[in-house]
Amino acid sequence: MNNNNVKKILADNIRLLRTKKRYSQEAIADFANIGQSKISEIENEHSNPNLETIIKIANALQVRVKDLFEE
């Protein structure tokens, strides 16, 4: 699995989980205490979030970190 695949899987899973819960990017950003633009960048594969950011997003979505990386 290369870096681009990981970014796509992460982006797709965050978007899918967020929309499934009917959360806006802004809501997830608020829950995770990060900027809304960061959520957008991650979902559009324009950012490589660090582990701390990934953990915050997982907590905001109420999922395990590994759930964000499952194909």
C-alpha positions as CSV (number, residue, x, y, z in Angstrom):
1,M,0.0,0.0,0.0
2,N,1.6,3.3,-1.0
3,N,1.2,6.7,0.5
4,N,-1.4,7.9,-2.0
5,N,-3.6,4.9,-1.3
6,V,-3.4,5.5,2.4
7,K,-4.4,9.2,1.9
8,K,-7.3,8.2,-0.3
9,I,-8.6,5.5,2.2
10,L,-8.3,8.0,5.1
11,A,-10.0,10.8,3.1
12,D,-12.8,8.5,1.9
13,N,-13.4,7.0,5.4
14,I,-13.5,10.4,7.2
15,R,-15.9,11.7,4.6
16,L,-18.1,8.6,4.7
17,L,-18.2,8.4,8.5
18,R,-18.8,12.2,8.8
19,T,-21.7,12.2,6.3
20,K,-23.2,9.0,7.8
21,K,-23.4,10.8,11.1
22,R,-24.7,13.9,9.3
23,Y,-21.9,16.1,10.6
24,S,-20.5,19.0,8.6
25,Q,-16.8,19.5,8.3
26,E,-17.2,22.5,10.6
27,A,-18.9,20.3,13.3
28,I,-16.1,17.7,13.2
29,A,-13.5,20.4,13.3
30,D,-15.2,21.9,16.4
31,F,-15.4,18.4,18.1
32,A,-11.8,17.7,17.2
33,N,-10.6,21.2,18.1
34,I,-8.9,21.7,14.7
35,G,-9.5,24.0,11.8
36,Q,-12.3,23.3,9.3
37,S,-9.9,23.9,6.5
38,K,-7.7,21.0,7.9
39,I,-10.7,18.6,7.6
40,S,-11.3,19.8,4.0
41,E,-7.6,19.4,3.2
42,I,-7.6,15.8,4.6
43,E,-10.8,14.8,2.8
44,N,-9.5,16.2,-0.5
45,E,-6.1,14.4,0.0
46,H,-4.2,17.7,0.2
47,S,-2.8,17.0,3.7
48,N,-0.9,14.4,5.6
49,P,-2.3,14.7,9.1
50,N,-0.1,13.8,12.0
51,L,-1.1,11.1,14.5
52,E,-2.5,13.6,17.0
53,T,-4.9,15.0,14.4
54,I,-6.0,11.5,13.3
55,I,-6.7,10.6,16.9
56,K,-8.7,13.8,17.4
57,I,-10.8,13.1,14.3
58,A,-11.4,9.5,15.3
59,N,-12.6,10.7,18.7
60,A,-14.8,13.3,17.1
61,L,-16.3,10.6,14.9
62,Q,-16.6,8.2,17.8
63,V,-14.6,5.5,16.0
64,R,-11.3,3.7,16.5
65,V,-8.3,5.1,14.7
66,K,-8.0,1.8,12.8
67,D,-11.5,2.4,11.4
68,L,-10.2,5.4,9.5
69,F,-7.7,3.2,7.6
70,E,-9.8,0.1,6.8
71,E,-10.5,-0.5,3.1
